[in-house]
Amino acid sequence: MKVINVGLFLSAILASGLTVAESVPYEGISVTPIPIEKRSTTVLGQSYQFPEGVPALYAYNIVIKPGQKTSWHKHAVPLYAYILSGSLTVDYGSKGSRVFEKGMSYIEAIDWCHQGYVSGNEEAVIFGIYMAQVDPNEVKPIPCDGPQ
């Protein structure tokens, strides 16, 4: 029963719109919301929906070292990204580049070619959650020829 109560509590906290500085104690547990840039759209302002079928979340720690770049790629499903450490620059081609610092989070662009790379001397560690479905597994990035 406590699990249900904590779930309801967390849902209420997220719905309340608390800022990152606000923390609410609950049974000795401190809950601090993580702000998400543009919760209802991607970082490029695209609307998104969760895929049809049996839902599945896939979580990854993504590590990009200084001097490394991802290949140009796009995503077929929503990807929540939270920067745990370092600084990540993402080049969205004709939509410009964005720099994401430690503590920032966003929903990555869907079906739009982009490339990520480390902006500084520290590796970037990104906690990513793909919001996909069980079958087929749509989380693997799709290669692109270059920027759009």
BAGURO-854612 format. One record per atom (N, C-alpha, C): x, y, z; residue in one letter. Coordinates in nm, 2 decimals. Layout:
+--------+--------+--------+---+
|      x |      y |      z | r |
+--------+--------+--------+---+
|      X |      Y |      Z | A |
...
+--------+--------+--------+---+
END
This chain:
+--------+--------+--------+---+
|      x |      y |      z | r |
+--------+--------+--------+---+
|   0.08 |  -0.12 |   0.00 | M |
|   0.00 |   0.00 |   0.00 | M |
|   0.09 |   0.13 |   0.00 | M |
|   0.20 |   0.12 |   0.07 | K |
|   0.29 |   0.24 |   0.07 | K |
|   0.34 |   0.27 |  -0.07 | K |
|   0.36 |   0.17 |  -0.16 | V |
|   0.41 |   0.20 |  -0.29 | V |
|   0.30 |   0.28 |  -0.37 | V |
|   0.18 |   0.24 |  -0.35 | I |
|   0.07 |   0.32 |  -0.42 | I |
|   0.07 |   0.46 |  -0.37 | I |
|   0.08 |   0.48 |  -0.24 | N |
|   0.08 |   0.61 |  -0.18 | N |
|   0.19 |   0.70 |  -0.23 | N |
|   0.31 |   0.64 |  -0.24 | V |
|   0.43 |   0.71 |  -0.29 | V |
|   0.41 |   0.75 |  -0.43 | V |
|   0.35 |   0.65 |  -0.51 | G |
|   0.32 |   0.68 |  -0.65 | G |
|   0.22 |   0.80 |  -0.67 | G |
|   0.12 |   0.79 |  -0.59 | L |
|   0.02 |   0.90 |  -0.59 | L |
|   0.08 |   1.03 |  -0.55 | L |
|   0.17 |   1.03 |  -0.45 | F |
|   0.24 |   1.15 |  -0.40 | F |
|   0.33 |   1.21 |  -0.51 | F |
|   0.41 |   1.12 |  -0.57 | L |
|   0.50 |   1.17 |  -0.68 | L |
|   0.42 |   1.22 |  -0.80 | L |
|   0.31 |   1.16 |  -0.83 | S |
|   0.22 |   1.22 |  -0.94 | S |
|   0.17 |   1.36 |  -0.90 | S |
|   0.13 |   1.37 |  -0.77 | A |
|   0.08 |   1.50 |  -0.73 | A |
|   0.19 |   1.61 |  -0.73 | A |
|   0.31 |   1.57 |  -0.69 | I |
|   0.43 |   1.66 |  -0.69 | I |
|   0.45 |   1.70 |  -0.84 | I |
|   0.46 |   1.61 |  -0.93 | L |
|   0.49 |   1.64 |  -1.07 | L |
|   0.38 |   1.73 |  -1.13 | L |
|   0.26 |   1.71 |  -1.09 | A |
|   0.15 |   1.79 |  -1.14 | A |
|   0.14 |   1.93 |  -1.08 | A |
|   0.20 |   1.94 |  -0.97 | S |
|   0.20 |   2.07 |  -0.90 | S |
|   0.28 |   2.18 |  -0.96 | S |
|   0.38 |   2.14 |  -1.04 | G |
|   0.47 |   2.24 |  -1.11 | G |
|   0.58 |   2.30 |  -1.01 | G |
|   0.62 |   2.22 |  -0.91 | L |
|   0.73 |   2.27 |  -0.83 | L |
|   0.85 |   2.29 |  -0.91 | L |
|   0.93 |   2.39 |  -0.87 | T |
|   1.06 |   2.41 |  -0.93 | T |
|   1.17 |   2.33 |  -0.87 | T |
|   1.28 |   2.32 |  -0.94 | V |
|   1.39 |   2.24 |  -0.89 | V |
|   1.44 |   2.27 |  -0.75 | V |
|   1.42 |   2.39 |  -0.71 | A |
|   1.47 |   2.43 |  -0.58 | A |
|   1.38 |   2.39 |  -0.46 | A |
|   1.25 |   2.35 |  -0.50 | E |
|   1.16 |   2.31 |  -0.40 | E |
|   1.17 |   2.16 |  -0.37 | E |
|   1.16 |   2.13 |  -0.24 | S |
|   1.17 |   1.99 |  -0.20 | S |
|   1.06 |   1.96 |  -0.10 | S |
|   1.00 |   1.85 |  -0.11 | V |
|   0.89 |   1.82 |  -0.03 | V |
|   0.92 |   1.69 |   0.05 | V |
|   0.92 |   1.69 |   0.18 | P |
|   0.95 |   1.57 |   0.26 | P |
|   0.82 |   1.48 |   0.26 | P |
|   0.84 |   1.35 |   0.25 | Y |
|   0.73 |   1.26 |   0.26 | Y |
|   0.79 |   1.13 |   0.33 | Y |
|   0.73 |   1.11 |   0.45 | E |
|   0.78 |   0.99 |   0.53 | E |
|   0.93 |   0.99 |   0.54 | E |
|   0.99 |   1.10 |   0.56 | G |
|   1.14 |   1.11 |   0.57 | G |
|   1.21 |   1.10 |   0.44 | G |
|   1.14 |   1.10 |   0.33 | I |
|   1.20 |   1.10 |   0.20 | I |
|   1.19 |   1.24 |   0.14 | I |
|   1.30 |   1.29 |   0.08 | S |
|   1.30 |   1.42 |   0.02 | S |
|   1.27 |   1.40 |  -0.13 | S |
|   1.18 |   1.47 |  -0.19 | V |
|   1.14 |   1.46 |  -0.33 | V |
|   1.17 |   1.59 |  -0.39 | V |
|   1.26 |   1.60 |  -0.49 | T |
|   1.29 |   1.72 |  -0.56 | T |
|   1.27 |   1.70 |  -0.71 | T |
|   1.17 |   1.76 |  -0.76 | P |
|   1.15 |   1.75 |  -0.91 | P |
|   1.26 |   1.79 |  -0.99 | P |
|   1.28 |   1.72 |  -1.11 | I |
|   1.38 |   1.76 |  -1.20 | I |
|   1.31 |   1.83 |  -1.32 | I |
|   1.35 |   1.96 |  -1.34 | P |
|   1.28 |   2.03 |  -1.45 | P |
|   1.31 |   1.97 |  -1.58 | P |
|   1.21 |   1.97 |  -1.67 | I |
|   1.22 |   1.92 |  -1.80 | I |
|   1.19 |   2.03 |  -1.90 | I |
|   1.28 |   2.07 |  -1.99 | E |
|   1.26 |   2.17 |  -2.08 | E |
|   1.15 |   2.12 |  -2.18 | E |
|   1.04 |   2.20 |  -2.19 | K |
|   0.93 |   2.17 |  -2.29 | K |
|   0.88 |   2.03 |  -2.27 | K |
|   0.82 |   2.00 |  -2.15 | R |
|   0.77 |   1.87 |  -2.12 | R |
|   0.68 |   1.81 |  -2.23 | R |
|   0.60 |   1.89 |  -2.29 | S |
|   0.50 |   1.84 |  -2.39 | S |
|   0.55 |   1.84 |  -2.53 | S |
|   0.67 |   1.89 |  -2.56 | T |
|   0.72 |   1.88 |  -2.69 | T |
|   0.87 |   1.85 |  -2.68 | T |
|   0.93 |   1.82 |  -2.80 | T |
|   1.07 |   1.79 |  -2.80 | T |
|   1.15 |   1.92 |  -2.79 | T |
|   1.28 |   1.91 |  -2.78 | V |
|   1.37 |   2.02 |  -2.77 | V |
|   1.35 |   2.11 |  -2.89 | V |
|   1.30 |   2.06 |  -3.00 | L |
|   1.28 |   2.14 |  -3.13 | L |
|   1.14 |   2.18 |  -3.14 | L |
|   1.05 |   2.16 |  -3.03 | G |
|   0.92 |   2.20 |  -3.04 | G |
|   0.82 |   2.11 |  -3.11 | G |
|   0.87 |   1.99 |  -3.14 | Q |
|   0.78 |   1.89 |  -3.20 | Q |
|   0.69 |   1.82 |  -3.11 | Q |
|   0.56 |   1.80 |  -3.15 | S |
|   0.47 |   1.73 |  -3.07 | S |
|   0.51 |   1.58 |  -3.07 | S |
|   0.48 |   1.51 |  -2.97 | Y |
|   0.51 |   1.36 |  -2.97 | Y |
|   0.41 |   1.29 |  -2.90 | Y |
|   0.40 |   1.16 |  -2.93 | Q |
|   0.31 |   1.07 |  -2.87 | Q |
|   0.38 |   0.94 |  -2.83 | Q |
|   0.33 |   0.87 |  -2.73 | F |
|   0.40 |   0.75 |  -2.70 | F |
|   0.36 |   0.64 |  -2.80 | F |
|   0.45 |   0.55 |  -2.84 | P |
|   0.42 |   0.45 |  -2.94 | P |
|   0.30 |   0.36 |  -2.90 | P |
|   0.23 |   0.32 |  -3.00 | E |
|   0.12 |   0.22 |  -2.98 | E |
|   0.18 |   0.09 |  -2.94 | E |
|   0.10 |   0.00 |  -2.89 | G |
|   0.15 |  -0.13 |  -2.85 | G |
|   0.17 |  -0.14 |  -2.70 | G |
|   0.24 |  -0.25 |  -2.66 | V |
|   0.27 |  -0.27 |  -2.52 | V |
|   0.39 |  -0.18 |  -2.49 | V |
|   0.37 |  -0.08 |  -2.39 | P |
|   0.47 |   0.01 |  -2.36 | P |
|   0.59 |  -0.05 |  -2.29 | P |
|   0.71 |   0.01 |  -2.31 | A |
|   0.83 |  -0.04 |  -2.25 | A |
|   0.92 |   0.08 |  -2.24 | A |
|   0.99 |   0.09 |  -2.12 | L |
|   1.09 |   0.20 |  -2.10 | L |
|   1.23 |   0.13 |  -2.11 | L |
|   1.32 |   0.19 |  -2.18 | Y |
|   1.46 |   0.14 |  -2.19 | Y |
|   1.55 |   0.25 |  -2.13 | Y |
|   1.62 |   0.22 |  -2.03 | A |
|   1.71 |   0.32 |  -1.96 | A |
|   1.85 |   0.29 |  -1.99 | A |
|   1.93 |   0.40 |  -2.01 | Y |
|   2.07 |   0.38 |  -2.04 | Y |
|   2.15 |   0.50 |  -1.98 | Y |
|   2.27 |   0.47 |  -1.94 | N |
|   2.37 |   0.57 |  -1.91 | N |
|   2.46 |   0.58 |  -2.03 | N |
|   2.46 |   0.70 |  -2.09 | I |
|   2.53 |   0.72 |  -2.22 | I |
|   2.65 |   0.81 |  -2.18 | I |
|   2.77 |   0.76 |  -2.22 | V |
|   2.89 |   0.83 |  -2.19 | V |
|   2.96 |   0.87 |  -2.32 | V |
|   2.98 |   1.00 |  -2.33 | I |
|   3.06 |   1.06 |  -2.45 | I |
|   3.18 |   1.12 |  -2.39 | I |
|   3.30 |   1.08 |  -2.44 | K |
|   3.43 |   1.13 |  -2.39 | K |
|   3.46 |   1.26 |  -2.47 | K |
|   3.55 |   1.34 |  -2.40 | P |
|   3.60 |   1.46 |  -2.47 | P |
|   3.66 |   1.42 |  -2.61 | P |
|   3.62 |   1.50 |  -2.71 | G |
|   3.67 |   1.47 |  -2.85 | G |
|   3.59 |   1.37 |  -2.92 | G |
|   3.50 |   1.30 |  -2.86 | Q |
|   3.41 |   1.21 |  -2.93 | Q |
|   3.28 |   1.28 |  -2.98 | Q |
|   3.23 |   1.23 |  -3.09 | K |
|   3.11 |   1.27 |  -3.15 | K |
|   3.02 |   1.15 |  -3.18 | K |
|   2.89 |   1.17 |  -3.16 | T |
|   2.80 |   1.06 |  -3.21 | T |
|   2.80 |   1.07 |  -3.36 | T |
|   2.76 |   0.97 |  -3.43 | S |
|   2.73 |   0.98 |  -3.57 | S |
|   2.60 |   1.06 |  -3.59 | S |
|   2.58 |   1.11 |  -3.71 | W |
|   2.45 |   1.17 |  -3.74 | W |
|   2.34 |   1.07 |  -3.73 | W |
|   2.24 |   1.09 |  -3.65 | H |
|   2.14 |   0.99 |  -3.63 | H |
|   2.01 |   1.06 |  -3.59 | H |
|   1.90 |   0.98 |  -3.59 | K |
|   1.77 |   1.03 |  -3.54 | K |
|   1.70 |   0.92 |  -3.46 | K |
|   1.60 |   0.96 |  -3.39 | H |
|   1.52 |   0.87 |  -3.30 | H |
|   1.38 |   0.85 |  -3.35 | H |
|   1.33 |   0.73 |  -3.34 | A |
|   1.19 |   0.70 |  -3.39 | A |
|   1.09 |   0.72 |  -3.27 | A |
|   1.14 |   0.72 |  -3.15 | V |
|   1.05 |   0.72 |  -3.03 | V |
|   1.10 |   0.83 |  -2.94 | V |
|   1.02 |   0.88 |  -2.85 | P |
|   1.06 |   0.98 |  -2.75 | P |
|   1.18 |   0.93 |  -2.66 | P |
|   1.28 |   1.02 |  -2.64 | L |
|   1.39 |   1.00 |  -2.56 | L |
|   1.41 |   1.11 |  -2.46 | L |
|   1.39 |   1.08 |  -2.33 | Y |
|   1.41 |   1.17 |  -2.22 | Y |
|   1.56 |   1.17 |  -2.19 | Y |
|   1.63 |   1.28 |  -2.19 | A |
|   1.77 |   1.29 |  -2.16 | A |
|   1.80 |   1.38 |  -2.04 | A |
|   1.87 |   1.33 |  -1.95 | Y |
|   1.91 |   1.41 |  -1.83 | Y |
|   2.06 |   1.41 |  -1.82 | Y |
|   2.12 |   1.53 |  -1.82 | I |
|   2.27 |   1.54 |  -1.81 | I |
|   2.32 |   1.52 |  -1.67 | I |
|   2.38 |   1.41 |  -1.64 | L |
|   2.43 |   1.38 |  -1.51 | L |
|   2.56 |   1.45 |  -1.48 | L |
|   2.65 |   1.47 |  -1.58 | S |
|   2.78 |   1.54 |  -1.56 | S |
|   2.83 |   1.58 |  -1.70 | S |
|   2.91 |   1.68 |  -1.70 | G |
|   2.97 |   1.74 |  -1.82 | G |
|   2.88 |   1.83 |  -1.89 | G |
|   2.91 |   1.85 |  -2.02 | S |
|   2.84 |   1.94 |  -2.10 | S |
|   2.83 |   1.88 |  -2.24 | S |
|   2.71 |   1.88 |  -2.30 | L |
|   2.68 |   1.81 |  -2.42 | L |
|   2.63 |   1.92 |  -2.52 | L |
|   2.69 |   1.92 |  -2.64 | T |
|   2.64 |   2.01 |  -2.75 | T |
|   2.57 |   1.92 |  -2.85 | T |
|   2.46 |   1.96 |  -2.89 | V |
|   2.39 |   1.88 |  -3.00 | V |
|   2.36 |   1.97 |  -3.12 | V |
|   2.41 |   1.93 |  -3.23 | D |
|   2.40 |   2.01 |  -3.36 | D |
|   2.27 |   1.95 |  -3.43 | D |
|   2.17 |   2.04 |  -3.44 | Y |
|   2.05 |   2.00 |  -3.51 | Y |
|   2.04 |   2.05 |  -3.65 | Y |
|   2.16 |   2.08 |  -3.71 | G |
|   2.16 |   2.12 |  -3.85 | G |
|   2.09 |   2.26 |  -3.87 | G |
|   2.00 |   2.26 |  -3.96 | S |
|   1.93 |   2.39 |  -3.99 | S |
|   1.85 |   2.45 |  -3.87 | S |
|   1.83 |   2.37 |  -3.76 | K |
|   1.76 |   2.42 |  -3.64 | K |
|   1.86 |   2.47 |  -3.54 | K |
|   1.99 |   2.47 |  -3.57 | G |
|   2.09 |   2.53 |  -3.48 | G |
|   2.15 |   2.42 |  -3.39 | G |
|   2.23 |   2.47 |  -3.29 | S |
|   2.29 |   2.39 |  -3.19 | S |
|   2.24 |   2.43 |  -3.06 | S |
|   2.24 |   2.33 |  -2.96 | R |
|   2.21 |   2.35 |  -2.83 | R |
|   2.31 |   2.30 |  -2.74 | R |
|   2.34 |   2.37 |  -2.62 | V |
|   2.43 |   2.32 |  -2.52 | V |
|   2.35 |   2.28 |  -2.40 | V |
|   2.37 |   2.16 |  -2.35 | F |
|   2.30 |   2.11 |  -2.23 | F |
|   2.41 |   2.08 |  -2.13 | F |
|   2.39 |   2.14 |  -2.01 | E |
|   2.48 |   2.13 |  -1.90 | E |
|   2.43 |   2.04 |  -1.79 | E |
|   2.52 |   2.00 |  -1.70 | K |
|   2.48 |   1.91 |  -1.59 | K |
|   2.35 |   1.97 |  -1.52 | K |
|   2.26 |   1.87 |  -1.50 | G |
|   2.14 |   1.91 |  -1.43 | G |
|   2.02 |   1.95 |  -1.53 | G |
|   2.05 |   1.96 |  -1.65 | M |
|   1.95 |   2.00 |  -1.75 | M |
|   1.88 |   1.87 |  -1.81 | M |
|   1.76 |   1.87 |  -1.84 | S |
|   1.69 |   1.76 |  -1.90 | S |
|   1.59 |   1.81 |  -2.01 | S |
|   1.57 |   1.72 |  -2.11 | Y |
|   1.49 |   1.76 |  -2.22 | Y |
|   1.44 |   1.63 |  -2.29 | Y |
|   1.34 |   1.65 |  -2.38 | I |
|   1.30 |   1.54 |  -2.47 | I |
|   1.37 |   1.56 |  -2.61 | I |
|   1.45 |   1.46 |  -2.65 | E |
|   1.52 |   1.47 |  -2.77 | E |
|   1.43 |   1.48 |  -2.89 | E |
|   1.49 |   1.54 |  -3.00 | A |
|   1.42 |   1.55 |  -3.13 | A |
|   1.38 |   1.42 |  -3.18 | A |
|   1.27 |   1.41 |  -3.24 | I |
|   1.22 |   1.28 |  -3.30 | I |
|   1.22 |   1.30 |  -3.46 | I |
|   1.28 |   1.19 |  -3.52 | D |
|   1.28 |   1.19 |  -3.67 | D |
|   1.35 |   1.32 |  -3.73 | D |
|   1.46 |   1.36 |  -3.66 | W |
|   1.53 |   1.48 |  -3.70 | W |
|   1.68 |   1.45 |  -3.68 | W |
|   1.76 |   1.45 |  -3.79 | C |
|   1.90 |   1.42 |  -3.78 | C |
|   1.98 |   1.52 |  -3.69 | C |
|   2.06 |   1.46 |  -3.61 | H |
|   2.14 |   1.55 |  -3.52 | H |
|   2.27 |   1.47 |  -3.48 | H |
|   2.36 |   1.55 |  -3.42 | Q |
|   2.49 |   1.49 |  -3.38 | Q |
|   2.53 |   1.55 |  -3.24 | Q |
|   2.57 |   1.47 |  -3.15 | G |
|   2.61 |   1.52 |  -3.02 | G |
|   2.76 |   1.50 |  -3.00 | G |
|   2.81 |   1.60 |  -2.92 | Y |
|   2.95 |   1.59 |  -2.89 | Y |
|   2.98 |   1.67 |  -2.75 | Y |
|   3.09 |   1.63 |  -2.69 | V |
|   3.13 |   1.69 |  -2.56 | V |
|   3.18 |   1.84 |  -2.59 | V |
|   3.13 |   1.93 |  -2.51 | S |
|   3.16 |   2.07 |  -2.52 | S |
|   3.28 |   2.11 |  -2.45 | S |
|   3.33 |   2.03 |  -2.35 | G |
|   3.44 |   2.07 |  -2.27 | G |
|   3.54 |   1.96 |  -2.25 | G |
|   3.62 |   1.96 |  -2.14 | N |
|   3.72 |   1.87 |  -2.12 | N |
|   3.67 |   1.75 |  -2.03 | N |
|   3.55 |   1.75 |  -1.99 | E |
|   3.49 |   1.65 |  -1.90 | E |
|   3.40 |   1.56 |  -1.98 | E |
|   3.40 |   1.43 |  -1.96 | E |
|   3.31 |   1.35 |  -2.04 | E |
|   3.16 |   1.38 |  -2.00 | E |
|   3.07 |   1.37 |  -2.09 | A |
|   2.93 |   1.39 |  -2.07 | A |
|   2.87 |   1.26 |  -2.04 | A |
|   2.79 |   1.26 |  -1.93 | V |
|   2.72 |   1.14 |  -1.89 | V |
|   2.57 |   1.18 |  -1.89 | V |
|   2.50 |   1.10 |  -1.98 | I |
|   2.36 |   1.13 |  -2.00 | I |
|   2.28 |   1.01 |  -1.95 | I |
|   2.18 |   1.03 |  -1.87 | F |
|   2.08 |   0.93 |  -1.83 | F |
|   1.97 |   0.94 |  -1.93 | F |
|   1.95 |   0.84 |  -2.01 | G |
|   1.84 |   0.84 |  -2.12 | G |
|   1.74 |   0.74 |  -2.09 | G |
|   1.61 |   0.78 |  -2.11 | I |
|   1.50 |   0.68 |  -2.11 | I |
|   1.43 |   0.69 |  -2.24 | I |
|   1.43 |   0.58 |  -2.31 | Y |
|   1.35 |   0.57 |  -2.44 | Y |
|   1.21 |   0.52 |  -2.40 | Y |
|   1.11 |   0.59 |  -2.45 | M |
|   0.97 |   0.55 |  -2.43 | M |
|   0.92 |   0.48 |  -2.56 | M |
|   0.93 |   0.35 |  -2.55 | A |
|   0.91 |   0.27 |  -2.67 | A |
|   0.80 |   0.17 |  -2.65 | A |
|   0.81 |   0.06 |  -2.72 | Q |
|   0.72 |  -0.05 |  -2.70 | Q |
|   0.80 |  -0.18 |  -2.69 | Q |
|   0.74 |  -0.29 |  -2.64 | V |
|   0.81 |  -0.41 |  -2.63 | V |
|   0.85 |  -0.47 |  -2.76 | V |
|   0.76 |  -0.47 |  -2.86 | D |
|   0.79 |  -0.53 |  -2.99 | D |
|   0.73 |  -0.45 |  -3.10 | D |
|   0.81 |  -0.39 |  -3.19 | P |
|   0.95 |  -0.41 |  -3.20 | P |
|   1.03 |  -0.31 |  -3.11 | P |
|   1.15 |  -0.34 |  -3.09 | N |
|   1.24 |  -0.26 |  -3.01 | N |
|   1.28 |  -0.14 |  -3.10 | N |
|   1.23 |  -0.02 |  -3.07 | E |
|   1.26 |   0.10 |  -3.15 | E |
|   1.36 |   0.19 |  -3.10 | E |
|   1.44 |   0.15 |  -3.00 | V |
|   1.53 |   0.24 |  -2.93 | V |
|   1.66 |   0.27 |  -3.00 | V |
|   1.70 |   0.18 |  -3.09 | K |
|   1.83 |   0.20 |  -3.16 | K |
|   1.83 |   0.32 |  -3.25 | K |
|   1.92 |   0.42 |  -3.23 | P |
|   1.93 |   0.53 |  -3.32 | P |
|   1.94 |   0.49 |  -3.47 | P |
|   1.87 |   0.57 |  -3.55 | I |
|   1.87 |   0.55 |  -3.69 | I |
|   1.98 |   0.63 |  -3.76 | I |
|   2.07 |   0.58 |  -3.83 | P |
|   2.18 |   0.66 |  -3.90 | P |
|   2.12 |   0.75 |  -4.00 | P |
|   2.19 |   0.87 |  -4.01 | C |
|   2.15 |   0.97 |  -4.11 | C |
|   2.28 |   1.01 |  -4.19 | C |
|   2.26 |   1.06 |  -4.31 | D |
|   2.37 |   1.10 |  -4.39 | D |
|   2.44 |   1.23 |  -4.34 | D |
|   2.36 |   1.31 |  -4.27 | G |
|   2.41 |   1.44 |  -4.22 | G |
|   2.30 |   1.53 |  -4.18 | G |
|   2.33 |   1.66 |  -4.15 | P |
|   2.23 |   1.75 |  -4.10 | P |
|   2.11 |   1.77 |  -4.20 | P |
|   2.00 |   1.81 |  -4.14 | Q |
|   1.88 |   1.85 |  -4.22 | Q |
|   1.88 |   2.00 |  -4.24 | Q |
+--------+--------+--------+---+
END
